[in-house]
Amino acid sequence: MRNFGAPIGALLKKVGIVMEKFIPYEKLSKKAKRELDQKNRGTWGNVKPVTRREESNKAYKRHPKHRGHEQDAA
């Protein structure tokens, strides 16, 4: 590996790239945690986060299968 004469940190500062110090999540302030969580939080889009299940055919159904069917017969 070639030595270019200056440490990488000094070169990055010269170019304008500043690396932030790593701080573990547990040690972040409450405000910083909130900001980080908001940034990482996404959207569900069209997905509805509700548990869906198929109805059982054996289950009792309160409502008649065909509404208005009884009225037509009378």
PyMOL CGO cylinders between C-alpha atoms (Angstrom):
from pymol import cmd
from pymol.cgo import CYLINDER

trace = [
    CYLINDER, 0.00, 0.00, 0.00, 1.30, 3.42, -0.91, 0.3, 1, 1, 1, 1, 1, 1,
    CYLINDER, 1.30, 3.42, -0.91, 1.78, 6.17, 1.64, 0.3, 1, 1, 1, 1, 1, 1,
    CYLINDER, 1.78, 6.17, 1.64, 0.51, 9.50, 0.32, 0.3, 1, 1, 1, 1, 1, 1,
    CYLINDER, 0.51, 9.50, 0.32, 2.13, 11.56, 3.05, 0.3, 1, 1, 1, 1, 1, 1,
    CYLINDER, 2.13, 11.56, 3.05, -0.98, 12.61, 5.00, 0.3, 1, 1, 1, 1, 1, 1,
    CYLINDER, -0.98, 12.61, 5.00, -3.32, 10.62, 7.21, 0.3, 1, 1, 1, 1, 1, 1,
    CYLINDER, -3.32, 10.62, 7.21, -6.70, 9.84, 5.72, 0.3, 1, 1, 1, 1, 1, 1,
    CYLINDER, -6.70, 9.84, 5.72, -8.51, 11.87, 8.40, 0.3, 1, 1, 1, 1, 1, 1,
    CYLINDER, -8.51, 11.87, 8.40, -6.65, 15.03, 7.38, 0.3, 1, 1, 1, 1, 1, 1,
    CYLINDER, -6.65, 15.03, 7.38, -7.44, 14.40, 3.70, 0.3, 1, 1, 1, 1, 1, 1,
    CYLINDER, -7.44, 14.40, 3.70, -11.13, 13.92, 4.44, 0.3, 1, 1, 1, 1, 1, 1,
    CYLINDER, -11.13, 13.92, 4.44, -11.25, 17.15, 6.45, 0.3, 1, 1, 1, 1, 1, 1,
    CYLINDER, -11.25, 17.15, 6.45, -9.57, 19.00, 3.58, 0.3, 1, 1, 1, 1, 1, 1,
    CYLINDER, -9.57, 19.00, 3.58, -12.20, 17.75, 1.14, 0.3, 1, 1, 1, 1, 1, 1,
    CYLINDER, -12.20, 17.75, 1.14, -15.00, 18.67, 3.56, 0.3, 1, 1, 1, 1, 1, 1,
    CYLINDER, -15.00, 18.67, 3.56, -16.06, 15.20, 4.65, 0.3, 1, 1, 1, 1, 1, 1,
    CYLINDER, -16.06, 15.20, 4.65, -16.37, 15.04, 8.42, 0.3, 1, 1, 1, 1, 1, 1,
    CYLINDER, -16.37, 15.04, 8.42, -17.00, 11.68, 10.03, 0.3, 1, 1, 1, 1, 1, 1,
    CYLINDER, -17.00, 11.68, 10.03, -19.18, 11.71, 13.14, 0.3, 1, 1, 1, 1, 1, 1,
    CYLINDER, -19.18, 11.71, 13.14, -18.14, 9.84, 16.25, 0.3, 1, 1, 1, 1, 1, 1,
    CYLINDER, -18.14, 9.84, 16.25, -19.99, 6.57, 16.85, 0.3, 1, 1, 1, 1, 1, 1,
    CYLINDER, -19.99, 6.57, 16.85, -22.09, 6.63, 20.01, 0.3, 1, 1, 1, 1, 1, 1,
    CYLINDER, -22.09, 6.63, 20.01, -23.96, 3.48, 21.10, 0.3, 1, 1, 1, 1, 1, 1,
    CYLINDER, -23.96, 3.48, 21.10, -27.75, 3.79, 21.02, 0.3, 1, 1, 1, 1, 1, 1,
    CYLINDER, -27.75, 3.79, 21.02, -28.03, 3.19, 24.78, 0.3, 1, 1, 1, 1, 1, 1,
    CYLINDER, -28.03, 3.19, 24.78, -25.80, 6.17, 25.50, 0.3, 1, 1, 1, 1, 1, 1,
    CYLINDER, -25.80, 6.17, 25.50, -27.64, 8.62, 23.22, 0.3, 1, 1, 1, 1, 1, 1,
    CYLINDER, -27.64, 8.62, 23.22, -29.78, 11.31, 24.80, 0.3, 1, 1, 1, 1, 1, 1,
    CYLINDER, -29.78, 11.31, 24.80, -33.56, 10.94, 24.76, 0.3, 1, 1, 1, 1, 1, 1,
    CYLINDER, -33.56, 10.94, 24.76, -33.82, 13.67, 22.10, 0.3, 1, 1, 1, 1, 1, 1,
    CYLINDER, -33.82, 13.67, 22.10, -31.18, 12.04, 19.90, 0.3, 1, 1, 1, 1, 1, 1,
    CYLINDER, -31.18, 12.04, 19.90, -32.89, 8.64, 20.23, 0.3, 1, 1, 1, 1, 1, 1,
    CYLINDER, -32.89, 8.64, 20.23, -36.20, 10.20, 19.17, 0.3, 1, 1, 1, 1, 1, 1,
    CYLINDER, -36.20, 10.20, 19.17, -34.61, 11.82, 16.11, 0.3, 1, 1, 1, 1, 1, 1,
    CYLINDER, -34.61, 11.82, 16.11, -32.87, 8.58, 15.13, 0.3, 1, 1, 1, 1, 1, 1,
    CYLINDER, -32.87, 8.58, 15.13, -36.07, 6.56, 15.58, 0.3, 1, 1, 1, 1, 1, 1,
    CYLINDER, -36.07, 6.56, 15.58, -38.06, 9.05, 13.48, 0.3, 1, 1, 1, 1, 1, 1,
    CYLINDER, -38.06, 9.05, 13.48, -35.45, 8.86, 10.73, 0.3, 1, 1, 1, 1, 1, 1,
    CYLINDER, -35.45, 8.86, 10.73, -35.48, 5.04, 10.68, 0.3, 1, 1, 1, 1, 1, 1,
    CYLINDER, -35.48, 5.04, 10.68, -39.27, 4.74, 10.96, 0.3, 1, 1, 1, 1, 1, 1,
    CYLINDER, -39.27, 4.74, 10.96, -40.91, 3.97, 7.66, 0.3, 1, 1, 1, 1, 1, 1,
    CYLINDER, -40.91, 3.97, 7.66, -44.42, 3.80, 6.31, 0.3, 1, 1, 1, 1, 1, 1,
    CYLINDER, -44.42, 3.80, 6.31, -46.60, 0.76, 5.90, 0.3, 1, 1, 1, 1, 1, 1,
    CYLINDER, -46.60, 0.76, 5.90, -47.76, 1.95, 2.48, 0.3, 1, 1, 1, 1, 1, 1,
    CYLINDER, -47.76, 1.95, 2.48, -50.86, 0.04, 1.37, 0.3, 1, 1, 1, 1, 1, 1,
    CYLINDER, -50.86, 0.04, 1.37, -50.37, -2.72, 3.93, 0.3, 1, 1, 1, 1, 1, 1,
    CYLINDER, -50.37, -2.72, 3.93, -52.97, -2.82, 6.70, 0.3, 1, 1, 1, 1, 1, 1,
    CYLINDER, -52.97, -2.82, 6.70, -51.34, -4.26, 9.85, 0.3, 1, 1, 1, 1, 1, 1,
    CYLINDER, -51.34, -4.26, 9.85, -54.51, -6.07, 10.95, 0.3, 1, 1, 1, 1, 1, 1,
    CYLINDER, -54.51, -6.07, 10.95, -54.59, -9.81, 11.45, 0.3, 1, 1, 1, 1, 1, 1,
    CYLINDER, -54.59, -9.81, 11.45, -56.83, -11.37, 8.82, 0.3, 1, 1, 1, 1, 1, 1,
    CYLINDER, -56.83, -11.37, 8.82, -58.25, -14.87, 8.96, 0.3, 1, 1, 1, 1, 1, 1,
    CYLINDER, -58.25, -14.87, 8.96, -60.65, -16.89, 6.88, 0.3, 1, 1, 1, 1, 1, 1,
    CYLINDER, -60.65, -16.89, 6.88, -64.09, -17.42, 8.41, 0.3, 1, 1, 1, 1, 1, 1,
    CYLINDER, -64.09, -17.42, 8.41, -65.01, -20.98, 9.33, 0.3, 1, 1, 1, 1, 1, 1,
    CYLINDER, -65.01, -20.98, 9.33, -67.88, -22.56, 7.40, 0.3, 1, 1, 1, 1, 1, 1,
    CYLINDER, -67.88, -22.56, 7.40, -69.04, -24.26, 10.60, 0.3, 1, 1, 1, 1, 1, 1,
    CYLINDER, -69.04, -24.26, 10.60, -69.46, -20.99, 12.49, 0.3, 1, 1, 1, 1, 1, 1,
    CYLINDER, -69.46, -20.99, 12.49, -72.98, -19.66, 13.19, 0.3, 1, 1, 1, 1, 1, 1,
    CYLINDER, -72.98, -19.66, 13.19, -73.85, -16.67, 11.01, 0.3, 1, 1, 1, 1, 1, 1,
    CYLINDER, -73.85, -16.67, 11.01, -76.22, -14.14, 12.57, 0.3, 1, 1, 1, 1, 1, 1,
    CYLINDER, -76.22, -14.14, 12.57, -77.23, -12.48, 9.33, 0.3, 1, 1, 1, 1, 1, 1,
    CYLINDER, -77.23, -12.48, 9.33, -79.20, -14.22, 6.57, 0.3, 1, 1, 1, 1, 1, 1,
    CYLINDER, -79.20, -14.22, 6.57, -77.22, -15.23, 3.52, 0.3, 1, 1, 1, 1, 1, 1,
    CYLINDER, -77.22, -15.23, 3.52, -79.42, -13.30, 1.08, 0.3, 1, 1, 1, 1, 1, 1,
    CYLINDER, -79.42, -13.30, 1.08, -80.90, -10.07, 2.35, 0.3, 1, 1, 1, 1, 1, 1,
    CYLINDER, -80.90, -10.07, 2.35, -84.31, -9.32, 1.00, 0.3, 1, 1, 1, 1, 1, 1,
    CYLINDER, -84.31, -9.32, 1.00, -84.84, -12.92, -0.09, 0.3, 1, 1, 1, 1, 1, 1,
    CYLINDER, -84.84, -12.92, -0.09, -87.55, -13.46, 2.54, 0.3, 1, 1, 1, 1, 1, 1,
    CYLINDER, -87.55, -13.46, 2.54, -89.46, -10.37, 1.35, 0.3, 1, 1, 1, 1, 1, 1,
    CYLINDER, -89.46, -10.37, 1.35, -89.53, -11.60, -2.26, 0.3, 1, 1, 1, 1, 1, 1,
    CYLINDER, -89.53, -11.60, -2.26, -91.10, -14.93, -1.26, 0.3, 1, 1, 1, 1, 1, 1,
    CYLINDER, -91.10, -14.93, -1.26, -93.99, -13.34, 0.66, 0.3, 1, 1, 1, 1, 1, 1,
]
cmd.load_cgo(trace, "trace")
